[in-house]
């Protein structure tokens, strides 16, 4: 019994260390990219690392894998990320403009825009997990996450609930922010996405469009 408890304790410590180190590496690379140019490739490298963990590869050295992914995907991911960001800003601007109006038609427009915002946010979340799991064209990385979001209501709900729990924990335990703010949501989104990708691979191969990495 003591041996099992000791093994469990060691494994817990190893996971805490991995999460802390990966979160700090993510922070460092965001800063290396000047924040503005670093946030998207750093987050892709973060998802790539959590994907390795979920596939059972826990022995991959964190820094070399993260840094190589960051450098390799820097230009392409920034291009995609800024397109996604521009779409989000466009929706947010329209929500602001419509909020200044009154009447039944403005309420309909607001409902449509809020629905578009929710769909956009989930598509954006799927983008990161889809990018690190499939080889795809530039255009495909913009379209396929949106399609997956449309046909994945259950997974959308799971991601939303999981992120709400993570947000609640970080809000009530702000001391966790420097150590887990990036890794916890990325790990959960990647876990849900991997299960969804497996299902799509077997039942709807045309949805993926890319080749599994």
C-alpha positions in Angstrom: 0.0 0.0 0.0 2.8 2.4 0.9 4.5 1.6 -2.4 1.4 2.5 -4.3 0.9 5.7 -2.4 4.5 6.6 -2.9 4.2 6.0 -6.7 1.0 8.0 -6.8 2.7 10.9 -4.9 5.7 10.9 -7.2 3.5 10.9 -10.3 1.4 13.8 -8.9 4.6 15.7 -8.3 5.8 15.0 -11.8 2.6 16.3 -13.3 2.7 19.4 -11.2 6.2 20.0 -12.3 5.4 19.4 -16.0 2.4 21.8 -15.9 4.4 24.5 -14.1 7.3 24.3 -16.5 5.1 24.2 -19.6 3.2 27.3 -18.4 6.4 29.2 -17.8 7.8 28.2 -21.2 4.6 29.4 -22.8 5.0 32.8 -21.0 8.6 33.1 -22.0 7.8 32.5 -25.7 4.9 34.9 -25.7 7.4 37.5 -24.5 10.0 36.4 -27.0 7.5 37.2 -29.8 6.8 40.6 -28.3 3.4 39.4 -27.0 1.6 40.5 -30.2 3.6 38.2 -32.5 4.2 35.6 -29.8 0.8 34.7 -28.5 -0.4 32.6 -31.5 2.8 30.5 -32.1 3.3 30.0 -28.4 -0.2 28.8 -28.0 0.2 26.4 -30.9 3.3 25.0 -29.3 1.4 24.7 -26.0 -1.3 22.7 -27.7 1.2 20.6 -29.5 2.9 19.7 -26.2 -0.4 18.8 -24.5 -1.3 16.6 -27.5 1.9 14.7 -26.9 1.0 14.2 -23.3 -2.5 13.0 -24.1 -1.0 10.5 -26.6 1.2 9.1 -23.9 4.5 10.8 -24.8 5.5 12.2 -21.4 9.3 11.9 -21.9 9.6 14.5 -24.7 11.9 17.3 -23.4 9.7 20.3 -23.0 11.9 23.2 -24.1 13.3 21.7 -27.4 9.9 20.5 -28.6 8.2 23.8 -27.7 10.9 26.0 -29.1 11.1 24.1 -32.4 7.3 24.2 -32.9 7.3 27.9 -32.0 10.0 28.7 -34.7 8.6 26.4 -37.3 5.0 27.6 -37.2 5.8 31.3 -36.4 4.9 32.9 -39.7 2.0 30.7 -40.7 0.3 30.7 -37.4 0.6 34.5 -37.0 -1.1 34.9 -40.4 -4.0 32.6 -39.4 -4.2 34.0 -35.9 -4.5 37.6 -37.1 -7.2 36.6 -39.6 -9.2 35.0 -36.8 -8.6 38.0 -34.6 -9.8 40.4 -37.3 -13.0 38.4 -37.7 -13.5 38.6 -33.9 -12.9 42.3 -33.8 -15.4 42.8 -36.8 -18.1 40.9 -34.9 -17.4 42.8 -31.7 -17.6 46.2 -33.5 -20.9 45.2 -35.0 -22.2 44.2 -31.6 -21.2 47.6 -30.2 -22.9 49.5 -33.1 -26.1 47.5 -32.9 -26.2 48.0 -29.1 -26.6 51.7 -29.8 -29.8 51.1 -31.7 -33.4 50.5 -30.5 -36.3 48.5 -31.8 -37.3 45.0 -32.7 -35.0 44.7 -35.7 -32.0 45.7 -33.6 -32.9 42.9 -31.1 -32.9 40.4 -33.9 -29.5 41.7 -35.2 -28.1 41.5 -31.7 -29.3 37.9 -31.3 -27.7 37.0 -34.6 -24.4 38.7 -33.7 -24.2 37.1 -30.3 -24.8 33.7 -31.8 -22.1 34.5 -34.4 -19.8 35.5 -31.6 -20.3 32.2 -29.7 -19.8 30.2 -33.0 -16.7 32.2 -33.7 -15.2 31.6 -30.2 -15.7 27.9 -30.4 -14.2 27.8 -33.9 -11.2 29.7 -32.7 -10.7 27.2 -29.9 -10.9 24.3 -32.3 -8.4 26.0 -34.5 -5.5 25.4 -32.1 -6.3 21.7 -31.5 -7.0 21.1 -35.2 -3.8 22.8 -36.3 -1.5 20.6 -34.2 -3.4 17.4 -35.2 -3.8 17.7 -39.0 -1.7 18.9 -41.9 -4.0 21.2 -43.9 -3.9 24.1 -46.4 -4.0 27.7 -45.1 -7.6 28.0 -46.2 -8.5 24.6 -44.6 -7.3 25.8 -41.2 -9.8 28.6 -41.5 -12.8 26.5 -42.6 -12.4 23.1 -41.0 -12.6 24.3 -37.3 -15.8 26.1 -38.2 -17.3 22.9 -39.7 -16.2 20.8 -36.7 -17.8 23.4 -34.3 -21.1 23.1 -36.2 -21.3 19.3 -35.9 -19.9 19.0 -32.3 -22.6 20.3 -30.0 -21.8 17.8 -27.2 -18.0 18.6 -27.4 -18.8 22.4 -27.5 -20.8 21.9 -24.3 -18.0 19.9 -22.7 -15.4 22.6 -23.6 -17.6 25.4 -22.3 -18.2 23.6 -19.0 -14.6 22.7 -18.6 -13.4 26.2 -19.3 -16.0 27.6 -16.9 -14.6 25.4 -14.2 -11.0 26.4 -15.0 -12.0 30.1 -14.9 -13.8 29.6 -11.6 -10.7 27.9 -10.1 -8.3 30.6 -11.4 -10.7 33.4 -10.2 -10.9 31.9 -6.7 -7.3 30.7 -6.5 -5.3 33.5 -8.4 -2.1 32.0 -7.1 -2.5 29.3 -9.8 -2.5 31.9 -12.6 1.4 32.0 -13.1 1.6 28.2 -13.0 -1.4 26.9 -14.9 -3.4 29.7 -16.7 -2.4 28.5 -20.2 -1.9 24.7 -19.7 -5.2 23.9 -17.9 -7.5 25.2 -20.7 -5.2 23.9 -23.5 -5.1 20.4 -22.0 -8.9 20.2 -21.6 -9.6 21.6 -25.1 -7.0 19.2 -26.6 -8.5 16.2 -24.7 -12.0 16.9 -25.9 -10.8 17.6 -29.4 -8.8 14.4 -29.7 -11.8 12.3 -28.8 -13.9 14.2 -31.4 -11.2 13.9 -34.1 -11.1 10.1 -33.5 -14.8 9.9 -34.1 -14.7 12.0 -37.2 -11.8 10.0 -38.6 -13.8 6.8 -38.5 -17.3 8.1 -39.3 -16.9 11.3 -41.3 -13.4 11.3 -43.0 -14.4 14.1 -45.4 -14.8 16.5 -42.5 -11.1 16.5 -41.6 -9.7 17.3 -45.0 -6.1 17.0 -43.7 -3.6 14.3 -42.8 -3.1 13.4 -39.2 0.2 14.5 -37.9 
